[in-house]
Amino acid sequence: MKTKDWVAHVKPPFGGPEQVLRYLARYTHRVAISNGRLLALKQGRVWFRWRDSKDHNQIKEMSLDAVEFIRRFLMHVLPSGFVKIRHFGFLSNRTRKAMVQRCRNLLPPSLVLTSPPCQKARLCPVCHTGHLHLISIESGAALTVGNVSQQIPRFDSS
């Protein structure tokens, strides 16, 4: 275990934890170029919009050969084994189990979250394959499979 004491200066987030998560998600879950910036594919060239920071952030259009566009796009794909988000401190892999337990021991019992009971994974009601988790049943939406009509459940496949 590391022996150096860390001193962290932490301020409360301005807009709350939801705003912090939205801010981080924009950077951790974005792609190299969004669909809205892609304009056309003509004669083997990809047309797209880009922002020129050297020209007062003017939005300009550019075209690249399709092969060059794909090459540049793939430069943003992480190699196998690399991760975009790394954990440090009490969530680092080396000390995670011991440090999370220590955090639980230091918290008052009323603040310690217990994990929910394990539920058996459900199969998709349409194709009967895959492990899906029921989030909620949307009202008013019906699904007809054969002669059977049933409510459509929302599933989280993550």
C-alpha positions in Angstrom: 0.0 0.0 0.0 1.2 3.5 -0.7 2.5 5.4 2.3 2.5 9.0 1.0 -0.3 11.2 2.5 -2.3 13.0 -0.1 -3.9 16.4 0.5 -6.7 17.3 -1.8 -8.4 20.6 -2.1 -12.0 19.8 -3.2 -14.6 22.4 -3.8 -18.3 21.5 -4.1 -19.5 21.5 -7.8 -21.2 24.7 -8.9 -24.3 23.0 -10.4 -24.4 19.8 -8.5 -23.2 16.2 -9.3 -25.5 15.9 -12.3 -23.8 18.8 -14.1 -20.4 17.3 -13.3 -21.4 14.0 -14.8 -22.8 15.7 -17.9 -19.6 17.6 -18.3 -17.4 14.6 -17.9 -19.6 12.5 -20.2 -19.1 15.0 -23.1 -15.4 14.2 -23.0 -15.3 10.5 -22.1 -18.1 9.2 -24.3 -17.7 11.3 -27.5 -16.5 10.2 -30.9 -13.9 11.7 -33.0 -16.4 13.5 -35.3 -20.2 13.8 -34.7 -22.7 12.9 -37.4 -23.9 16.5 -37.5 -20.5 17.6 -38.9 -20.5 15.1 -41.7 -21.9 16.8 -44.9 -21.5 14.5 -47.8 -19.7 11.6 -49.5 -19.1 12.5 -53.1 -16.7 10.9 -55.7 -14.7 9.2 -53.0 -14.3 12.3 -50.9 -15.8 13.0 -47.4 -17.1 16.5 -46.8 -17.3 17.8 -43.2 -17.4 20.9 -41.1 -14.5 21.9 -38.8 -13.7 24.8 -36.5 -10.6 26.9 -37.4 -9.2 28.0 -34.0 -6.5 30.1 -35.7 -9.2 32.1 -37.6 -11.3 33.2 -34.6 -13.1 29.8 -34.4 -14.7 30.2 -37.9 -16.6 27.2 -39.0 -15.3 26.0 -42.3 -15.9 23.0 -44.7 -13.2 20.6 -45.8 -13.1 17.5 -48.0 -10.6 14.6 -47.6 -10.1 11.5 -49.6 -12.3 8.8 -48.0 -9.3 6.6 -47.2 -7.5 9.6 -45.5 -10.6 10.5 -43.6 -10.9 6.9 -42.3 -7.2 6.9 -41.4 -7.6 10.1 -39.4 -10.8 8.8 -37.7 -9.1 5.5 -36.7 -6.3 7.4 -35.0 -8.8 8.2 -32.3 -9.7 4.6 -31.6 -7.9 3.2 -28.6 -5.7 0.1 -29.1 -6.9 -3.1 -27.4 -6.1 -3.0 -23.7 -6.0 0.7 -23.3 -8.8 2.5 -21.3 -10.1 6.0 -21.6 -10.9 6.4 -18.0 -8.4 5.4 -15.3 -9.0 5.3 -11.6 -6.7 6.7 -9.0 -6.7 6.9 -5.3 -9.1 4.6 -3.5 -10.5 3.4 -6.8 -7.2 2.3 -8.3 -7.0 -1.4 -9.1 -4.2 -2.2 -6.7 -5.9 -1.0 -3.6 -9.6 -0.8 -4.5 -11.0 -3.7 -2.4 -9.2 -2.7 0.8 -9.8 1.0 0.3 -13.5 0.7 -0.4 -13.9 -1.4 2.7 -11.9 1.2 4.7 -14.3 3.9 3.3 -17.3 1.9 4.4 -15.8 1.4 7.9 -15.2 5.2 8.2 -18.7 6.2 7.1 -21.6 6.2 9.6 -23.7 3.0 9.2 -26.7 5.1 7.8 -24.6 6.3 4.8 -23.2 2.9 3.7 -24.9 1.7 0.6 -25.6 -2.0 0.4 -25.7 -3.7 -2.9 -29.1 -4.7 -4.2 -30.1 -8.4 -4.0 -29.1 -10.3 -7.2 -31.9 -10.8 -9.6 -32.1 -13.5 -12.2 -31.3 -12.0 -15.7 -34.4 -11.9 -17.9 -34.5 -12.9 -21.5 -35.8 -10.5 -24.2 -39.6 -11.1 -24.6 -39.4 -10.9 -28.4 -36.3 -12.9 -29.5 -35.8 -14.8 -26.2 -32.0 -14.2 -26.3 -29.7 -12.0 -24.4 -29.6 -10.9 -20.7 -31.7 -7.8 -20.2 -32.5 -5.7 -17.2 -36.0 -4.3 -16.8 -36.0 -0.5 -16.0 -39.7 0.4 -16.3 -42.8 -0.4 -18.3 -43.8 2.5 -20.6 -47.5 3.2 -20.3 -49.6 3.2 -23.4 -47.1 1.3 -25.6 -48.1 -2.3 -26.6 -46.2 -5.0 -28.4 -47.9 -7.7 -30.4 -46.1 -11.0 -30.8 -48.2 -13.4 -32.7 -51.7 -13.0 -31.1 -50.4 -11.9 -27.7 -50.4 -8.2 -26.9 -48.2 -7.0 -24.0 -46.7 -3.9 -22.5 -43.2 -3.0 -23.9 -40.7 -2.9 -21.1 -37.7 -0.6 -21.4 -34.4 -2.5 -21.2 -30.9 -1.5 -20.3 -28.4 -3.7 -22.2 -25.3 -2.3 -20.6 
